[in-house]
Amino acid sequence: MQKSSRYNTIHGGISLILLTFIILSLVSFAALSIVSARADARLTEKYKEQTQNYYSAHNQAQLFLRALCEDGIAQDPEITRRFPCGEHLELVVTAVREADGFYRLVSEKTESTVIYDYDSTLPVIK
């Protein structure tokens, strides 16, 4: 009987390395996708709150102008009023009285209520 010599070796060198690289790439891309989706969800929630606050202030401004027109008490030619629009914003509305007694909206803008304290001094080294 003749003995045949067989070597039990694993012939997976390059393919095993390539498969490992592909699996690690897929796992890292999946993790990045989850992180990105969570960041997008937080940003969407922030924009939702900001939009709700803006439209709430806008509705208050419209009700204020309507009350001015219905009461007829205000005789000012121009009225500027600020309405809170979230934690750090205000809606500034300017209306002008027309000849028929109604107020026409001239300007509407949002302004930040955050006050920044800038340091204007420059250190000089002598």
QUILINFEN-V411486 format. One record per backbone hydrogen bond with DSSP energy under -0.5 kcal/mol. NH is the residue of the N-H (numbers start at 0). CO is the residue of the C=O. If there is no record, write none. Layout:
# QUILINFEN-V411486
NH_CO ; NH_CO
This chain:
# QUILINFEN-V411486
2_0 ; 4_2 ; 5_3 ; 7_5 ; 8_6 ; 10_8 ; 15_11 ; 16_12 ; 17_13 ; 18_14 ; 19_15 ; 20_16 ; 21_17 ; 22_18 ; 23_19 ; 24_20 ; 25_21 ; 26_22 ; 27_23 ; 28_24 ; 29_25 ; 30_26 ; 31_27 ; 32_28 ; 33_29 ; 34_30 ; 35_31 ; 36_32 ; 37_33 ; 38_34 ; 39_35 ; 40_36 ; 41_37 ; 42_38 ; 43_39 ; 44_40 ; 45_41 ; 46_42 ; 47_43 ; 48_44 ; 49_45 ; 50_46 ; 51_47 ; 52_48 ; 53_49 ; 54_50 ; 55_51 ; 56_52 ; 57_53 ; 58_54 ; 59_55 ; 60_56 ; 61_57 ; 62_58 ; 63_59 ; 64_60 ; 65_61 ; 66_62 ; 67_63 ; 68_64 ; 69_65 ; 70_66 ; 71_67 ; 78_94 ; 80_92 ; 82_90 ; 84_88 ; 89_110 ; 90_82 ; 91_89 ; 91_108 ; 92_80 ; 92_90 ; 93_106 ; 94_78 ; 95_103 ; 96_76 ; 97_101 ; 100_97 ; 103_95 ; 105_93 ; 106_93 ; 108_91 ; 110_89 ; 112_87 ; 113_87 ; 115_113 ; 117_115 ; 119_117 ; 122_120 ; 124_122 ; 125_123
